[in-house]
Amino acid sequence: MANLSTRFFGLDLKSPIIAGSSSLTAKVDQIEKIAKAGAGAVVLKSLFEEEIHLQFEAELNSPNELAPDPEYFDYFDYVIKEESLKRYLQLITDAKKVADIPVVASVNCTTSTEWVQFARKIEEAGADALELNLFIVPSNENRSHTANEHFYFDTVQKVLQVVHIPVSVKISHYFSNLAKVVSELSQTGIAGITLFNRFYSPDIDIDAEDLVTSEILSSGNEYLLPLRWTGILSPKSACPLAGTTGVLTAETAIKFLLAGANAVQVASVIYEKGPGVIEKFNTAISQWMDQKGYQTIDEFKGKLSLKTKEIDAWERVQFMNYFGGFSY
Protein backbone atom coordinates (compact mmCIF):
# COMPACT_ATOMS: atom_id res chain seq x y z
CA MET A 1 0.00 0.00 0.00
CA ALA A 2 1.24 3.50 -0.81
CA ASN A 3 2.98 5.50 1.90
CA LEU A 4 1.50 9.03 2.08
CA SER A 5 3.98 10.42 4.59
CA THR A 6 5.66 13.73 3.80
CA ARG A 7 7.35 16.58 5.58
CA PHE A 8 6.13 20.15 6.08
CA PHE A 9 6.21 22.70 8.91
CA GLY A 10 9.53 21.07 9.78
CA LEU A 11 7.50 18.05 10.91
CA ASP A 12 6.88 14.53 9.68
CA LEU A 13 3.26 14.23 8.50
CA LYS A 14 1.33 11.04 7.80
CA SER A 15 -0.53 12.69 4.91
CA PRO A 16 0.08 15.61 2.54
CA ILE A 17 -3.47 16.87 3.23
CA ILE A 18 -3.38 19.68 5.78
CA ALA A 19 -6.51 21.30 7.20
CA GLY A 20 -5.84 24.98 6.57
CA SER A 21 -6.72 27.86 8.85
CA SER A 22 -10.46 28.53 8.91
CA SER A 23 -13.34 28.99 11.31
CA LEU A 24 -13.66 25.18 11.38
CA THR A 25 -10.20 24.87 12.91
CA ALA A 26 -11.27 27.17 15.74
CA LYS A 27 -13.59 24.47 17.09
CA VAL A 28 -12.21 21.58 19.12
CA ASP A 29 -14.88 19.11 17.99
CA GLN A 30 -14.10 19.84 14.33
CA ILE A 31 -10.36 19.58 14.96
CA GLU A 32 -10.91 16.13 16.48
CA LYS A 33 -12.91 15.02 13.41
CA ILE A 34 -10.23 16.42 11.09
CA ALA A 35 -7.54 14.46 12.91
CA LYS A 36 -9.57 11.23 12.84
CA ALA A 37 -10.20 11.70 9.11
CA GLY A 38 -6.48 11.37 8.48
CA ALA A 39 -5.19 14.92 7.99
CA GLY A 40 -1.45 15.34 8.11
CA ALA A 41 -1.75 18.43 10.34
CA VAL A 42 -4.25 21.07 11.32
CA VAL A 43 -3.61 24.81 11.16
CA LEU A 44 -5.69 26.63 13.74
CA LYS A 45 -7.75 29.65 12.75
CA SER A 46 -5.42 32.64 12.60
CA LEU A 47 -5.13 34.96 15.54
CA PHE A 48 -5.60 38.32 13.83
CA GLU A 49 -4.32 41.41 15.59
CA GLU A 50 -6.63 43.41 13.30
CA GLU A 51 -9.67 41.61 14.73
CA ILE A 52 -8.59 42.56 18.23
CA HIS A 53 -8.30 46.20 17.17
CA LEU A 54 -11.74 46.08 15.53
CA GLN A 55 -13.24 44.67 18.71
CA PHE A 56 -11.68 47.48 20.71
CA GLU A 57 -12.97 50.11 18.27
CA ALA A 58 -16.47 48.62 18.41
CA GLU A 59 -16.47 48.87 22.19
CA LEU A 60 -15.00 52.34 21.99
CA ASN A 61 -17.77 53.55 19.68
CA SER A 62 -20.64 51.88 21.51
CA PRO A 63 -23.11 54.18 23.34
CA ASN A 64 -21.84 54.98 26.78
CA GLU A 65 -23.17 57.50 29.26
CA LEU A 66 -19.77 57.87 30.86
CA ALA A 67 -16.72 59.33 29.18
CA PRO A 68 -13.77 57.31 30.48
CA ASP A 69 -10.37 58.93 30.49
CA PRO A 70 -7.56 57.82 28.11
CA GLU A 71 -5.99 55.64 30.79
CA TYR A 72 -9.19 53.61 30.93
CA PHE A 73 -9.08 53.07 27.16
CA ASP A 74 -5.46 51.91 27.38
CA TYR A 75 -6.45 49.44 30.07
CA PHE A 76 -9.50 48.29 28.10
CA ASP A 77 -7.34 47.74 25.02
CA TYR A 78 -4.97 45.64 27.11
CA VAL A 79 -7.80 43.55 28.57
CA ILE A 80 -9.32 42.78 25.15
CA LYS A 81 -5.92 41.78 23.76
CA GLU A 82 -5.12 39.57 26.73
CA GLU A 83 -8.52 37.88 26.65
CA SER A 84 -8.22 37.17 22.91
CA LEU A 85 -4.76 35.72 23.37
CA LYS A 86 -5.90 33.69 26.37
CA ARG A 87 -8.72 32.11 24.35
CA TYR A 88 -6.33 31.29 21.52
CA LEU A 89 -3.81 29.67 23.83
CA GLN A 90 -6.60 27.60 25.36
CA LEU A 91 -7.58 26.48 21.85
CA ILE A 92 -4.03 25.21 21.33
CA THR A 93 -4.13 23.33 24.64
CA ASP A 94 -7.53 21.80 23.92
CA ALA A 95 -6.62 20.86 20.34
CA LYS A 96 -3.50 19.06 21.53
CA LYS A 97 -5.67 16.92 23.80
CA VAL A 98 -7.96 15.65 21.03
CA ALA A 99 -5.66 15.54 17.97
CA ASP A 100 -2.93 12.98 17.39
CA ILE A 101 -1.51 15.06 14.54
CA PRO A 102 0.60 18.23 14.61
CA VAL A 103 -1.30 21.30 15.77
CA VAL A 104 -0.01 24.41 14.01
CA ALA A 105 -0.85 27.87 15.31
CA SER A 106 -1.37 30.75 12.88
CA VAL A 107 -0.99 34.45 13.53
CA ASN A 108 -1.36 37.66 11.56
CA CYS A 109 -0.17 40.90 13.09
CA THR A 110 0.35 44.46 11.99
CA THR A 111 2.98 45.46 14.53
CA SER A 112 6.35 43.85 15.20
CA THR A 113 5.87 43.77 18.98
CA GLU A 114 2.74 41.62 18.68
CA TRP A 115 4.41 39.13 16.34
CA VAL A 116 7.03 38.51 19.02
CA GLN A 117 4.63 38.44 21.98
CA PHE A 118 2.11 36.15 20.30
CA ALA A 119 4.83 33.81 19.01
CA ARG A 120 6.36 33.36 22.45
CA LYS A 121 3.02 32.64 24.09
CA ILE A 122 2.01 30.20 21.35
CA GLU A 123 5.20 28.20 21.78
CA GLU A 124 4.65 28.08 25.54
CA ALA A 125 1.10 26.80 24.99
CA GLY A 126 2.46 23.73 23.20
CA ALA A 127 1.87 24.35 19.49
CA ASP A 128 3.95 22.02 17.34
CA ALA A 129 4.71 24.74 14.79
CA LEU A 130 3.77 28.30 13.90
CA GLU A 131 2.49 29.64 10.58
CA LEU A 132 2.98 33.36 9.99
CA ASN A 133 0.06 34.54 7.88
CA LEU A 134 1.86 37.32 6.02
CA PHE A 135 0.34 39.60 3.43
CA ILE A 136 0.27 43.18 2.30
CA VAL A 137 -2.07 44.33 -0.44
CA PRO A 138 0.27 46.72 -2.32
CA SER A 139 -2.32 49.45 -2.83
CA ASN A 140 -0.39 52.26 -1.14
CA GLU A 141 1.45 54.12 -3.90
CA ASN A 142 3.59 55.89 -1.30
CA ARG A 143 5.04 52.61 -0.02
CA SER A 144 7.87 51.15 -2.09
CA HIS A 145 8.09 47.51 -3.10
CA THR A 146 11.29 47.33 -1.07
CA ALA A 147 9.45 48.41 2.07
CA ASN A 148 6.76 45.81 1.43
CA GLU A 149 9.34 43.06 1.04
CA HIS A 150 11.23 44.15 4.16
CA PHE A 151 8.04 43.59 6.17
CA TYR A 152 8.20 39.88 5.38
CA PHE A 153 11.89 39.44 6.16
CA ASP A 154 11.81 41.61 9.28
CA THR A 155 8.85 39.68 10.67
CA VAL A 156 10.43 36.30 10.01
CA GLN A 157 13.71 37.39 11.58
CA LYS A 158 12.04 38.73 14.73
CA VAL A 159 9.94 35.60 15.25
CA LEU A 160 12.78 33.15 14.57
CA GLN A 161 14.82 34.89 17.25
CA VAL A 162 12.28 34.20 20.00
CA VAL A 163 10.89 30.70 19.31
CA HIS A 164 12.34 27.24 18.94
CA ILE A 165 9.39 25.52 17.25
CA PRO A 166 9.39 25.37 13.44
CA VAL A 167 8.10 28.50 11.72
CA SER A 168 6.54 28.60 8.25
CA VAL A 169 5.01 31.44 6.26
CA LYS A 170 1.90 31.79 4.16
CA ILE A 171 2.32 34.53 1.58
CA SER A 172 0.52 36.24 -1.28
CA HIS A 173 1.68 36.50 -4.89
CA TYR A 174 1.82 40.31 -4.78
CA PHE A 175 5.54 40.82 -5.38
CA SER A 176 7.43 42.56 -8.15
CA ASN A 177 9.81 39.56 -8.22
CA LEU A 178 8.07 36.64 -6.57
CA ALA A 179 10.78 34.11 -7.45
CA LYS A 180 13.50 36.20 -5.83
CA VAL A 181 11.48 36.81 -2.66
CA VAL A 182 10.54 33.15 -2.23
CA SER A 183 14.11 32.02 -2.86
CA GLU A 184 15.47 34.45 -0.27
CA LEU A 185 12.71 33.73 2.25
CA SER A 186 13.39 30.01 1.94
CA GLN A 187 16.96 30.61 3.10
CA THR A 188 16.04 32.45 6.31
CA GLY A 189 15.60 29.28 8.35
CA ILE A 190 11.84 28.89 7.98
CA ALA A 191 10.39 25.39 7.69
CA GLY A 192 8.04 25.97 4.77
CA ILE A 193 6.20 28.39 2.49
CA THR A 194 2.54 28.10 1.55
CA LEU A 195 1.36 29.54 -1.78
CA PHE A 196 -0.90 31.61 -1.56
CA ASN A 197 -3.12 33.53 0.82
CA ARG A 198 -6.68 33.84 -0.42
CA PHE A 199 -7.86 37.40 0.15
CA TYR A 200 -11.30 38.70 0.80
CA SER A 201 -12.36 40.14 -2.56
CA PRO A 202 -15.12 42.70 -3.06
CA ASP A 203 -17.61 42.49 -5.89
CA ILE A 204 -20.11 45.02 -7.25
CA ASP A 205 -23.89 44.75 -7.23
CA ILE A 206 -24.87 46.74 -10.34
CA ASP A 207 -28.53 46.98 -9.26
CA ALA A 208 -27.81 48.32 -5.80
CA GLU A 209 -24.72 50.11 -7.11
CA ASP A 210 -22.79 49.04 -4.06
CA LEU A 211 -19.84 46.89 -3.02
CA VAL A 212 -20.71 43.39 -1.89
CA THR A 213 -18.81 40.32 -0.78
CA SER A 214 -17.70 37.96 -3.52
CA GLU A 215 -17.63 34.18 -3.15
CA ILE A 216 -16.30 33.15 0.26
CA LEU A 217 -15.29 29.61 -0.69
CA SER A 218 -12.71 28.97 -3.37
CA SER A 219 -13.71 27.61 -6.76
CA GLY A 220 -12.23 24.76 -8.73
CA ASN A 221 -10.05 26.78 -11.11
CA GLU A 222 -8.39 28.95 -8.48
CA TYR A 223 -5.68 26.35 -7.99
CA LEU A 224 -4.08 27.22 -11.33
CA LEU A 225 -2.18 30.28 -10.09
CA PRO A 226 -0.55 28.61 -7.05
CA LEU A 227 0.04 25.47 -9.13
CA ARG A 228 2.01 27.43 -11.73
CA TRP A 229 4.17 29.06 -9.10
CA THR A 230 4.67 25.79 -7.24
CA GLY A 231 6.02 24.26 -10.43
CA ILE A 232 8.31 27.23 -11.04
CA LEU A 233 9.49 27.79 -7.47
CA SER A 234 9.82 24.30 -6.01
CA PRO A 235 13.25 23.65 -7.59
CA LYS A 236 14.46 27.08 -6.43
CA SER A 237 13.25 26.95 -2.83
CA ALA A 238 15.53 25.88 -0.01
CA CYS A 239 12.53 24.85 2.09
CA PRO A 240 9.41 22.79 1.29
CA LEU A 241 6.39 24.37 -0.40
CA ALA A 242 2.70 23.75 0.11
CA GLY A 243 -0.07 24.73 -2.27
CA THR A 244 -3.45 26.08 -1.28
CA THR A 245 -6.61 27.68 -2.73
CA GLY A 246 -8.97 25.75 -4.97
CA VAL A 247 -7.78 22.31 -3.84
CA LEU A 248 -11.22 20.73 -4.06
CA THR A 249 -10.29 17.27 -5.36
CA ALA A 250 -7.66 14.62 -4.77
CA GLU A 251 -6.64 15.04 -8.41
CA THR A 252 -5.74 18.67 -7.74
CA ALA A 253 -3.72 17.64 -4.69
CA ILE A 254 -1.79 15.17 -6.85
CA LYS A 255 -1.09 17.92 -9.37
CA PHE A 256 0.55 20.02 -6.65
CA LEU A 257 2.72 17.09 -5.57
CA LEU A 258 3.80 16.50 -9.17
CA ALA A 259 4.64 20.21 -9.40
CA GLY A 260 6.92 19.90 -6.39
CA ALA A 261 4.79 20.69 -3.34
CA ASN A 262 5.29 18.62 -0.20
CA ALA A 263 1.69 19.16 0.88
CA VAL A 264 -1.54 21.04 0.24
CA GLN A 265 -3.76 23.00 2.58
CA VAL A 266 -7.52 22.62 2.20
CA ALA A 267 -10.44 24.49 3.75
CA SER A 268 -13.30 25.16 1.32
CA VAL A 269 -13.77 21.47 0.54
CA ILE A 270 -14.09 20.71 4.25
CA TYR A 271 -16.80 23.37 4.55
CA GLU A 272 -18.64 21.84 1.61
CA LYS A 273 -18.24 18.13 2.33
CA GLY A 274 -17.17 17.82 5.96
CA PRO A 275 -13.94 16.53 7.53
CA GLY A 276 -14.57 13.05 6.09
CA VAL A 277 -13.48 14.33 2.69
CA ILE A 278 -9.87 14.19 3.91
CA GLU A 279 -10.08 10.41 4.19
CA LYS A 280 -11.43 10.28 0.63
CA PHE A 281 -8.50 12.42 -0.55
CA ASN A 282 -6.02 10.07 1.11
CA THR A 283 -7.69 7.01 -0.39
CA ALA A 284 -7.76 8.50 -3.89
CA ILE A 285 -4.10 9.58 -3.72
CA SER A 286 -3.09 6.16 -2.45
CA GLN A 287 -5.01 4.41 -5.24
CA TRP A 288 -3.43 6.67 -7.87
CA MET A 289 0.03 5.91 -6.48
CA ASP A 290 -0.69 2.16 -6.57
CA GLN A 291 -1.84 2.41 -10.17
CA LYS A 292 1.34 4.29 -11.11
CA GLY A 293 3.63 2.00 -9.12
CA TYR A 294 4.73 4.66 -6.64
CA GLN A 295 5.34 3.58 -3.07
CA THR A 296 6.24 7.00 -1.64
CA ILE A 297 5.44 10.61 -2.46
CA ASP A 298 9.13 11.40 -2.91
CA GLU A 299 9.19 9.10 -5.94
CA PHE A 300 7.01 11.46 -7.98
CA LYS A 301 7.16 14.76 -6.10
CA GLY A 302 8.38 17.47 -8.45
CA LYS A 303 8.34 15.12 -11.46
CA LEU A 304 6.68 17.86 -13.53
CA SER A 305 8.32 20.90 -11.96
CA LEU A 306 10.43 23.44 -13.81
CA LYS A 307 13.47 21.33 -12.95
CA THR A 308 12.35 18.54 -15.26
CA LYS A 309 10.04 20.28 -17.76
CA GLU A 310 10.95 22.84 -20.40
CA ILE A 311 10.59 26.43 -19.21
CA ASP A 312 7.81 27.26 -21.71
CA ALA A 313 5.53 24.71 -20.08
CA TRP A 314 5.41 26.74 -16.86
CA GLU A 315 6.23 30.30 -17.92
CA ARG A 316 4.28 30.76 -21.16
CA VAL A 317 1.74 33.57 -20.74
CA GLN A 318 0.16 33.75 -24.20
CA PHE A 319 -2.34 31.44 -25.89
CA MET A 320 -0.44 31.46 -29.18
CA ASN A 321 -0.79 27.73 -29.73
CA TYR A 322 -4.54 27.89 -29.22
CA PHE A 323 -5.83 31.16 -30.61
CA GLY A 324 -3.14 32.22 -33.06
CA GLY A 325 -5.24 31.23 -36.05
CA PHE A 326 -8.64 31.71 -34.52
CA SER A 327 -11.30 33.39 -36.66
CA TYR A 328 -15.07 33.65 -36.80
N, C-alpha and C positions, 0 to 999 in steps of 0.2 A: 504494500500500500504506500502511496506517495507520502513523503514527509513534508509538511507545510511550514516547518519552522523557519524563521528568518530572524533578522536582527535590526532593531530600530530603537530610538531613544537611548542608545547605548545599552540595550537590554536584549536578552534572548526571548523571542516571542514564539508561541506555539502555532501562530497563524499570522498571515500578512494582513488580515482584516482587522483594522483598528476602529473602535467606535469613537468618532470624532466629537469634539466639544459641541454640546447642544443642551437644550433644556432637559432632554431625556437623561443626560448624564449628570444632572443635578439632583436626581432622585435615587435613593438607595435601592428601592425595589427594582427599578429599571436597570441599575448597574448590576445587580445580582443576576437578573435575567440575561443581560448582555454577556456576562462572564460565563454563565452556564451554556449559552448558545455557541461558545467556542471562539470568542474574539481573542485576538492576540494581546490587546491592551485596551484600556478605556481612558479617554481624555476627559476629565471633568469639565463641566461648563466653566467658561472663562470667568475669572474674577476681574471685572472691569472697573477700573478707577473712575471712569466717566459715569458709570451708573451710580456710584457712591456720591459723586458730585451732584448728579441730577436729583437724587433723593434729598440731599441737603438743600438744594435750591427750591424743591417743592415744599419742604417744610418751612423754609425761609419766607416763601411767598404766600403761605396759607394764612387765612384770616386769623388775626390774633389781637385781642384787646390790649395786651401789654406790648410795650416796645422794649425788648431786652437790650442791654448794652452790648457793644462789640465783643466783650470778653465772654458773654454768654454764647454768642454765635460761634466763637472759636471752640468753646467747650462742646457745643452741640455737634459741630463738625467732627470733632475728635470722637465723640461717642458713636455717631453713625458709622464712621470708618472702622472703629474697633469692633462694633457689633457685626458689621458685614464680614470682616476678616475672621471673627470668631466663628460665625456660621460656616464659612468656607473651610476653615480648619477642621471643624466637626464633621463636615462632609467627607473630607479626606480620611479621617479616623473611622467613620462608619463604613465607607466604601472598602477600606482595607479589611474590615471584619467579614464582609460578605463576598468579596471577589478574590479568586485564586489566581488572578492575572495582574500584571502591573497596573497600578493606578497612577496616572499622570496628571498632575495639576496643570492648569493653564491660567496665565495672567495677561492682562493688557493694561498698561499704565500710560499716563501722559507725563509724569514727572520722574526723574531719575531716583529720587529718594524713595518713592513708593515701590519701584522695581526691586530695590535692595531690601526694603523692609518686608514686603510680601514674600520674596524669595526665601529669605531666612526663616520666616515663620512656617512656610510651606514645607521646607525641608525638615524642620523640627516636628511637624505633624505626622511625618512618615511617608510622604509621597515618594514613589519610586523614581520619578523623573519630573522635570518641569518643562513645559512648552511655553515659550514666549510668543504670544500672539502679537506680532509686530506689523503695523501697517500705517502708512501715511498716504492719504489721497493728495497727490501733488497739485492742488488747485490754487495754492498761494503763489502768485507770480513774483512776490517779493522774496521768496525763499528759494535758494539755489538748490540744484540737484545734489551738490556736494553736501550741503547742510542736511538734506533729507537722508542721504546715505550714511552720514556720520551718526545720525540717530540710531540706526541699526547696530553699528559697530560699537558705539559708546554703551548702549544698553547691554549688549552681550558681554562686553568686557566687565562692566560693573557687576552683573549678576554672577558671572563665572568666578569672580574674586571672593564671593561671600558664600557660595554653596559647594557641596561636594557631590551631590546627586547629578546625574546626567542632565544636560540642558539642550533642548532642541529649539528651533525657531519655525514659526509658520509665517510666511511672507506673502506679499502681493507681487504682481508682475509689473508694477509701476516703477520701472527704473529706466534710465537712459541707456544703460549697458547692463542688462540683467545677467548675462553670462559672467561678466567680470565681478559683479557684486556677489553672486552665488559662489563663485570660485574662491573669492577672498573670505567670505563668511565661513565657508566650509573648512578653512584653515585656522579658525580662531580657537578651536577646541570644543566646539559644539558637537552634539551626538547625532544630529540629523536636521534636515531641512524639509518642510512640507510645502508643496506647491499646489495651490495658492489659496490665500484667504478668499472667501466669497463675501463680497460686500453687500450691504443693503443697497438696493438700487431703486430710485424713484421712477415712477411712470407718470403719464399725463392722461387724465380723463378729459377728452375733448368736449364732452357734453357739459360737465360741471366746470370746465376750464380751470382745473386745479391739479395739484400734484397728488398722486396716490402711491400706495405701496405696490411694487411689482411682485412677481411670484416669489414667495418665501422659500419654497423648496427648489432644489436644483433640477434641471431638466436633463434629458438623456444626452444631448449633444454638447453640454458644457464641459465635458471631460476633454474635448479636443485641444483646448489651449494648454492646460497643464500636461497633457500627454505629449504634445510637441516639445515642450520645454524639458520634460523628463528625459525624452530621447536625446535631446541636444546636450543637456547638462550632466546627465549621469556619468559619462566618462570623464568629465572635467571636475567633478566634485570630490573633495577629499573626505567627505562624510556621506552616509547613506541619504537617499531621497525617499520621500513618500509623496504619492499623488492624492489629490482630493478634489472634490466638486464634480458632480455628475456621475459618480461611480454607483450606478443603479443596478448593474448586473455583474455576475461573476466573469462574464466575457470581458467586460471593461477592466475589471481588476487584473485579469491575465494580461491584457494589453499593456498596462502600466508596468507589470513585472518584466515583460518582454522588452519594454523601452528602458529598463534599468532601475526601476523603483524597487526598494526593499519591501515596501508595504503600501497600503492605501488606507485613507481615512474615509469612513462613511457616516452619514447622518440622515440625509433625506430619505434613503431607502428604509431606514429603521422606523422613521416616522410613518411611512406609508404601509409597511408590511410587518412591523414589529421586530423585536430582537431575534426571533427565530430565523429571520432571513440570513443571519450570519452563518448559521449552520448550513443552510442551503448553498451559500457562497463557498464554504469550505469543501462541501461535498462535490460541487461542480468543478472546482479547481483541481481537486484530487483526481476526479474522473478524467479530466482533460490531460493531466500529467500522466496518468496510467496509459491513456490512449497513445500519447506521444512517446512513451518509454522513459519519462523523466522520473527519477526517484527523489530529487531534491530541487528546491527553487533555484539554487545556485547554478544548476545545470543549464537553465535557460534564461536566467535573469540577465537583461541587457543584450540578449541575442540580436535584437533589432535596433539597438541604440546607434547613435552617430558613430560610435567606435567601429561598428561592423558594417554599417550601411553607408552608401554614398551620400555625400552632403546634401545633394539636391532633394533627396527623399524627405529630409527633415526641414530644410531651410527654404524650399521653394515657396514663394508667396503669390505667384500668379497662376491662373488657370489656363496657361497657354496650350497645354496638351488637350484640354477639353473644349474650350470655346474659341480657339484661334480661327477656326473656319466656320464658326456658327453663323447662320443666316436664317431669315424668315422664309 
